[in-house]
């Protein structure tokens, strides 16, 4: 089963990091990813750009494009990791490894059903 590990963080805190602090966290995250990637479990990961650059499309017909994600939470979705895990427990364990090197982040673990397969992961059953 594919799992998305969604990375939430207080964006203002992350944006306050110096380039050196940011690079140090990214380096630690890459260290955690390396064995997961080597085992074939780790798929695409991305860091999303600032939420002020986000747009939301909603409404009937062609819809209306609005500024921002309108998150009602303290944290914002800032990135994700896509992983192949046999069980939910395995996905949670991977998220714990990621959080160990970025302890102020919050990780949401969700099963993924692909409707447009990409290289590395085929269509999911379900």
N, C-alpha and C positions, 0 to 999 in steps of 0.2 A: 504494500500500500504506500502511496506517496503521501507525505506529510509536508505541509508548509509550516515553518517555524517563523512566525511574524515577530519582528523586533520593534518594540515600542520603547521610547525614551522621552524624557523631557527635552524637547528640541532646543530650548534656550540654553540648557546646560551643555548639550553637545556642541552647540555653536560657540559657546564660550571657551572651549578647549583651544589651546594653542595648537599649531600644526604638529608640534612634537608630541603633545599629549594624544592627539587624534591618531597619529601614525603609530604610537605605542599600542593603543587599543586595537587598531586594525591588525598590527603584526601579531598580537596575541590571538585574535580571532582566526587569523590565517593558520596559526599553529594548531588550533583546535580542529579546523577544517581539514588539515592535511591527511591525518589517518582515516577520516571519514571519506574523503575523496579517494584515497588509495584503495579502500574497501569496496568502492563502487556505489556507496550509499549517497554520497553528496552530489547534488545537482546544482543548478544555477543558484547564485546568490546575488543580491543587488542591494545597494544603498540608494534609497530614494533621495531626490533633491529636496530642498527646503519646502515645508508645507505652504509657505506663502506663494510658491509657484504652482501649487496644485489647483486644479479646476474640477468642478463637479458638474456633471450633466444630469439634469433631472427635469421632470415634467412631461406633459403629454406631447404628442406629435414629434416634431423635431427637437423638442426640449429647449431648455435654457441653460447656457453655460454660466456658472456662478464662480466667483473667486473662492478659493480655499476648499479644504476638506470638511470644514465645519465640525471638527471633532469636539465632543462634549466632555472629553477626558483630559486629565492632566498630562498624559503622555500622548505622543503622536506616533503613527506608524512610520518608521524611518527606513525599514528594509525588511528583507526576508531571505530565508534559506529554504531550498527545496530538497527534500531527502527521501530516499527509499528506505523504509523501515518495515520490518516484519510485524511489529506490534506497536501499539500506542506507547507502551512502557519504554520501548527502544527509542522512540521519537522524544519522549520526555527526558530520557537519559542524555540524548544529544543536546537538547536545549539546556540542560543543567551544565554541560561542559561549556557551552557558549556563554552562559550567564556567569560562570566562574571567572571568566576573564573580563567581563563587563557587568559587574554586579549591580549597577544602577539601572540597567535595562530590564524591561519586562518582556517575556516571550510568550506568545500565544501559539499553541500547537493545534493544527487543524488538518484533518484528512483532506486530500485533494482528489478531485475527479477531473482528469484532463479531458477536454473536448477538442483540443487542437494539439496533438502530440508534437513534441520537439525532439531534437537530437538527444540521445542519451536516455530518454524515458519514452516508452510507448504509451498507447492509450490505456487508461485504467479501467478495471472492471467495475461494475457497480450499478 
